[in-house]
Amino acid sequence: MKFSKLTTKLGDLLSADRRRQRDKIDKLKDLLRQMKKQQSTIEAALKVESDQTARAGLELKLQILIEQRRKGIQLRRELNAKAY
């Protein structure tokens, strides 16, 4: 194991707050991956959709998802900066 990974593990063992924050970062990372997959699925459905009302609904979902992902990415960056 590299030294930086060992220090991270040691810090997690010694500090409960740091461990909770690391868990939160990991969960957020997984959630952002799921959101990215969902975004690509909606974009693919949007390309083949011809009905205007369904298309408008998909575009709205896509806009909401993009904004949520942007906020999640920003939060993850802030948490990563505080974690070390």
C-alpha positions in Angstrom: 0.0 0.0 0.0 1.2 3.5 -0.7 1.9 5.9 2.1 -0.9 8.2 1.2 -3.5 5.4 1.3 -2.1 4.2 4.6 -2.4 7.7 6.1 -5.9 8.0 4.9 -6.8 4.7 6.5 -5.1 5.7 9.7 -6.9 9.0 9.8 -10.2 7.2 9.2 -9.5 4.8 12.2 -8.6 7.6 14.5 -11.3 10.1 13.7 -15.0 9.2 13.6 -15.9 12.5 11.9 -13.4 11.8 9.1 -14.7 8.3 8.7 -18.3 9.6 8.3 -17.1 12.2 5.9 -15.2 9.5 3.8 -18.4 7.4 3.8 -20.4 10.3 2.6 -17.9 11.0 -0.2 -18.0 7.4 -1.3 -21.8 7.3 -1.3 -21.9 10.5 -3.3 -19.4 9.1 -5.8 -21.7 6.1 -6.4 -24.7 8.3 -6.7 -23.0 10.5 -9.3 -22.1 7.4 -11.3 -25.8 6.3 -11.3 -26.9 9.8 -12.3 -24.4 9.8 -15.2 -25.8 6.5 -16.4 -29.3 7.8 -16.1 -28.4 10.9 -18.0 -27.0 8.9 -20.9 -30.1 6.8 -20.9 -32.4 9.8 -21.1 -30.2 11.4 -23.8 -30.5 8.2 -25.9 -34.3 8.1 -25.4 -34.5 11.8 -26.4 -32.7 11.1 -29.7 -35.3 8.5 -30.8 -38.4 10.1 -29.3 -40.6 11.8 -31.9 -43.6 12.8 -29.8 -43.3 16.4 -28.7 -45.0 16.1 -25.3 -42.9 13.1 -24.4 -39.8 14.8 -25.7 -40.5 17.9 -23.6 -40.9 15.7 -20.5 -37.6 14.0 -21.2 -35.8 17.3 -21.8 -37.2 18.6 -18.4 -35.9 15.4 -16.7 -32.6 15.8 -18.4 -32.2 19.4 -17.3 -33.1 18.6 -13.7 -30.7 15.6 -13.7 -27.8 17.8 -15.1 -28.4 20.4 -12.4 -28.5 17.8 -9.7 -25.3 16.2 -11.0 -23.6 19.6 -11.1 -24.5 20.3 -7.5 -23.4 16.9 -6.5 -20.0 17.2 -8.2 -19.5 20.6 -6.5 -20.4 19.1 -3.1 -18.0 16.2 -3.7 -15.1 18.6 -4.5 -15.8 20.6 -1.4 -15.9 17.5 0.8 -12.7 16.2 -0.8 -11.0 19.5 -0.1 -12.0 19.2 3.6 -11.2 15.6 4.0 -7.5 16.0 3.9 
